Amino acid sequence: MAESKAAWDQVGEDFRTLGRQVKQHYDQRPRPGTEVQEGGGQAAPAGDRRRVDEALDKLRDSLDQAFSALGDAVRDPEVGAQTKKAATSLSDALTATFSEASERFRKK
């Protein structure tokens, strides 16, 4: 049981690291509806829109940003390496869990 717990702890850590890397790519992208200032900062939102149109635009833009950040992250070699590591730890955890479950069934 200790082996599978350690394996699942590793899965959690690897996916947390992967999540931080994807979030970092997301945070680095300029936000839609804002003007980028020379220092890379963002100005206040440009103009007012009607509420419903604004909400739909923000939703569309947020989804676009999220998928763009994911696309950027996928092309980042460090993220690719972390994705492989997370997938490997998931596979290891599943293997350990099924091995322990199989061993328990054999004992009964």
Legacy VTK file of the C-alpha trace (Angstrom):
# vtk DataFile Version 3.0
C-alpha trace
ASCII
DATASET POLYDATA
POINTS 108 float
0.000 0.000 0.000
2.857 2.381 0.746
4.187 1.959 -2.787
0.916 2.985 -4.446
0.450 5.925 -2.043
3.921 7.214 -2.894
3.196 6.724 -6.592
-0.081 8.685 -6.350
1.657 11.425 -4.357
4.151 11.701 -7.230
1.273 11.912 -9.753
-0.204 14.810 -7.787
3.106 16.640 -7.619
3.857 16.151 -11.323
0.423 17.401 -12.381
0.685 20.389 -10.002
3.999 21.284 -11.634
2.478 20.873 -15.083
-0.470 23.071 -14.054
1.897 25.792 -12.819
3.767 25.730 -16.141
0.557 26.048 -18.190
-0.669 28.844 -15.876
2.627 30.669 -16.341
2.130 30.620 -20.116
-1.458 31.818 -19.646
-0.392 34.669 -17.359
2.242 35.836 -19.852
-0.290 36.441 -22.631
-1.765 39.944 -23.023
-5.401 40.153 -21.960
-8.002 40.879 -24.650
-9.694 44.262 -24.481
-6.660 45.931 -22.959
-3.976 48.062 -24.468
-0.434 46.909 -23.889
1.822 49.691 -22.623
5.465 49.994 -23.640
6.845 48.314 -20.500
4.657 45.286 -21.166
2.034 46.400 -18.623
-1.644 46.621 -19.449
-3.815 49.736 -19.533
-7.399 49.881 -18.334
-10.030 48.190 -20.555
-10.743 50.198 -23.723
-14.297 51.583 -23.778
-17.615 50.351 -22.456
-19.739 47.757 -24.233
-23.225 46.569 -23.648
-23.337 44.117 -20.746
-24.404 40.976 -22.576
-22.083 41.558 -25.521
-19.276 42.309 -23.097
-19.887 39.113 -21.157
-19.950 37.023 -24.341
-16.838 38.751 -25.671
-15.007 38.125 -22.405
-16.012 34.479 -22.388
-14.877 34.025 -25.991
-11.629 35.880 -25.352
-10.923 33.966 -22.145
-11.399 30.663 -23.927
-9.188 31.861 -26.761
-6.509 32.915 -24.265
-6.707 29.624 -22.406
-6.365 27.555 -25.579
-3.620 29.822 -26.926
-1.710 29.459 -23.658
-2.198 25.699 -23.810
-0.887 25.723 -27.392
2.131 27.783 -26.322
2.726 25.456 -23.401
2.560 22.379 -25.627
5.314 23.840 -27.819
7.513 24.610 -24.780
10.130 21.841 -24.389
10.053 22.113 -20.573
6.284 21.604 -20.549
6.661 18.666 -22.922
9.176 17.077 -20.575
6.908 17.693 -17.571
3.934 16.231 -19.446
5.928 13.062 -20.112
7.000 12.944 -16.465
3.401 13.406 -15.250
2.139 10.713 -17.634
4.886 8.335 -16.508
4.114 8.910 -12.826
0.412 8.328 -13.536
1.271 5.078 -15.294
3.547 4.038 -12.410
0.835 4.818 -9.852
-1.764 2.819 -11.774
0.653 -0.099 -12.122
1.443 -0.064 -8.391
-2.240 0.199 -7.466
-3.302 -2.697 -9.702
-0.350 -4.770 -8.543
-1.312 -4.263 -4.893
-4.979 -4.978 -5.618
-4.034 -8.136 -7.499
-1.850 -9.249 -4.591
-4.719 -8.724 -2.135
-7.071 -10.823 -4.272
-4.520 -13.626 -4.490
-4.213 -13.720 -0.689
-7.970 -14.178 -0.209
LINES 1 109
108 0 1 2 3 4 5 6 7 8 9 10 11 12 13 14 15 16 17 18 19 20 21 22 23 24 25 26 27 28 29 30 31 32 33 34 35 36 37 38 39 40 41 42 43 44 45 46 47 48 49 50 51 52 53 54 55 56 57 58 59 60 61 62 63 64 65 66 67 68 69 70 71 72 73 74 75 76 77 78 79 80 81 82 83 84 85 86 87 88 89 90 91 92 93 94 95 96 97 98 99 100 101 102 103 104 105 106 107
